[in-house]
Structure formats: structure tokens, C-alpha cells
Amino acid sequence: SVVFSIAFHSLDQLLNDTATWHNFVAGISTDILAALAGVAVTYAATSLWVLASGTAMLAIGPMIIVVAAGAFTAAMLFDFFNDRKLANRVAALLKQAEARFNANGDQFQSQARRLLNYAEEDPQGFMARLFGLPYIKL
């Protein structure tokens, strides 16, 4: 599922002129979320089947449960994600975060320069502050 998701979204990225990295990351993230939820539901259903029936030695029962629960979960999550346009919402949130980061880029750069200057002036003090260790400057 993850391999096909990455391949699909990579191809979509190449063919869609309006798609950005935000759409790529959001699409793969939601697909991985759906796959993990499907695995959890399938595992729970199979475990309940084996515990309830005690037929762990019969392979056909758990296999049918795995296929049925996986297909049902995938269909339900597909509808749920499409109805709420989850990938588009995640992409919009990523775009907002990038815009905020770019807007605060100058402030970030000045703080990074100040931190690097402090690291050059007093490397032991810098490491002590970084790791929260006590430091006595002699």
C-alpha cells in the first residue's frame, strides 16, 4: 500500500502542474494513515476470530477475515477521507506552516547567528546549556 501510494503520488506530481510538495506529502501521509488503520482493524478482527473460535490451525478462516476486514476498512476509510478532503486539508496546513516559516525566516536566521556566535565564544558553556548540564566558568 505504501509503495503504491508513493508511486501514485509521484506520478501525480509529475503530471499535475498545480500539485506541489504539500500535496505529495499530504497524500502519502493520509494513505499511510489509512494503511495503518486497516492493519489495526484487520489484526483485531483476526485475533478475535482466532480467540473466539479456537481455530488457529485452520488457515482459511483467518485469511478470509483478513481479506474481508481489510477490504471493508479500506473502503470505509477511502469514503471518509474523500468526504472530508483530508489530503487537501493537510496540504493547506502545510502551506500555512511554510508561509509562517518564511515570514519568520529573518528572525530565525538572527537567532541562529547569535547561537552560533555563542558556540564559538564559549563552546563548553554552549554544550552545557544545550544538554542542561551545570557549568562553572573558571
C-alpha positions as CSV (number, residue, x, y, z in Angstrom):
1,S,0.0,0.0,0.0
2,V,2.8,2.4,0.9
3,V,4.8,1.6,-2.2
4,F,1.8,2.1,-4.5
5,S,0.9,5.3,-2.7
6,I,4.3,6.7,-3.2
7,A,4.3,5.6,-6.9
8,F,0.9,7.1,-7.5
9,H,1.6,10.4,-5.8
10,S,4.9,10.7,-7.6
11,L,3.2,10.2,-10.9
12,D,0.5,12.7,-9.9
13,Q,3.3,15.2,-9.0
14,L,4.8,14.8,-12.5
15,L,1.5,15.1,-14.4
16,N,-0.3,17.7,-12.4
17,D,1.0,21.2,-12.9
18,T,-0.7,22.6,-9.9
19,A,0.5,19.9,-7.4
20,T,3.2,21.0,-5.0
21,W,5.3,19.1,-2.5
22,H,2.5,19.9,0.0
23,N,0.1,17.7,-2.0
24,F,2.6,15.0,-2.3
25,V,3.4,14.8,1.4
26,A,-0.3,15.1,2.4
27,G,-1.4,12.4,0.0
28,I,1.2,9.9,1.2
29,S,0.5,10.8,4.8
30,T,-3.2,10.1,4.6
31,D,-2.5,6.9,2.6
32,I,-0.1,5.7,5.3
33,L,-2.7,6.6,8.0
34,A,-5.3,4.6,6.2
35,A,-3.0,1.6,5.8
36,L,-2.1,1.6,9.5
37,A,-5.7,1.9,10.5
38,G,-6.5,-1.0,8.2
39,V,-3.7,-3.1,9.7
40,A,-5.0,-2.4,13.2
41,V,-8.6,-3.3,12.3
42,T,-7.6,-6.4,10.4
43,Y,-5.3,-7.6,13.3
44,A,-8.0,-7.0,15.8
45,A,-10.6,-8.9,13.8
46,T,-8.3,-11.8,13.1
47,S,-7.3,-12.0,16.8
48,L,-10.9,-12.0,17.9
49,W,-11.7,-14.8,15.3
50,V,-8.9,-17.0,16.5
51,L,-9.7,-16.4,20.2
52,A,-13.4,-16.9,19.7
53,S,-13.3,-20.0,17.5
54,G,-10.0,-21.5,18.6
55,T,-9.3,-22.4,15.0
56,A,-5.8,-21.1,14.7
57,M,-4.7,-24.2,12.9
58,L,-7.3,-23.7,10.1
59,A,-5.7,-21.1,7.8
60,I,-8.8,-20.4,5.7
61,G,-10.8,-18.7,8.5
62,P,-8.2,-16.0,9.4
63,M,-7.3,-15.5,5.8
64,I,-11.0,-14.7,4.9
65,I,-11.2,-12.4,7.9
66,V,-8.0,-10.6,6.8
67,V,-9.3,-10.0,3.3
68,A,-12.8,-9.1,4.3
69,A,-11.7,-6.8,7.2
70,G,-9.0,-5.2,5.1
71,A,-11.3,-4.5,2.1
72,F,-14.1,-3.2,4.4
73,T,-11.7,-0.9,6.3
74,A,-10.1,0.4,3.1
75,A,-13.5,1.2,1.5
76,M,-14.7,2.9,4.6
77,L,-11.5,5.0,5.1
78,F,-11.5,5.9,1.4
79,D,-15.0,7.3,1.6
80,F,-14.2,9.0,4.9
81,F,-11.1,10.7,3.6
82,N,-12.7,11.7,0.3
83,D,-15.8,13.1,2.0
84,R,-13.7,15.3,4.3
85,K,-11.0,16.1,1.7
86,L,-8.4,15.2,4.3
87,A,-5.4,15.3,1.9
88,N,-6.4,18.8,0.7
89,R,-6.7,20.0,4.3
90,V,-3.3,18.6,5.3
91,A,-1.8,20.2,2.2
92,A,-3.4,23.6,3.1
93,L,-2.0,23.3,6.7
94,L,1.5,22.5,5.2
95,K,1.3,25.6,3.0
96,Q,0.3,27.7,6.0
97,A,3.2,26.4,8.0
98,E,5.6,27.1,5.2
99,A,4.3,30.6,4.8
100,R,4.7,31.2,8.6
101,F,8.2,29.8,8.5
102,N,9.1,32.0,5.5
103,A,7.6,35.1,7.2
104,N,9.7,34.4,10.4
105,G,12.8,33.4,8.4
106,D,14.8,36.6,9.3
107,Q,14.1,36.2,13.0
108,F,15.1,32.5,12.8
109,Q,18.4,33.4,11.0
110,S,19.3,36.1,13.5
111,Q,18.7,33.7,16.4
112,A,20.7,31.0,14.7
113,R,23.6,33.5,14.1
114,R,23.5,34.6,17.8
115,L,23.5,30.9,18.9
116,L,26.5,30.1,16.6
117,N,28.4,33.1,17.9
118,Y,27.8,32.0,21.5
119,A,29.0,28.5,20.5
120,E,32.2,29.9,19.0
121,E,32.9,32.2,22.0
122,D,32.3,29.6,24.8
123,P,32.0,26.0,23.4
124,Q,31.9,24.4,26.9
125,G,29.1,26.8,28.0
126,F,27.2,26.2,24.8
127,M,27.3,22.4,25.3
128,A,26.4,22.7,28.9
129,R,23.3,24.8,28.0
130,L,22.5,22.5,25.1
131,F,22.3,19.5,27.3
132,G,21.2,21.2,30.5
133,L,24.3,20.4,32.5
134,P,25.7,22.5,35.3
135,Y,28.7,24.6,34.1
136,I,31.1,26.7,36.2
137,K,33.3,29.0,34.2
138,L,36.6,29.5,35.8
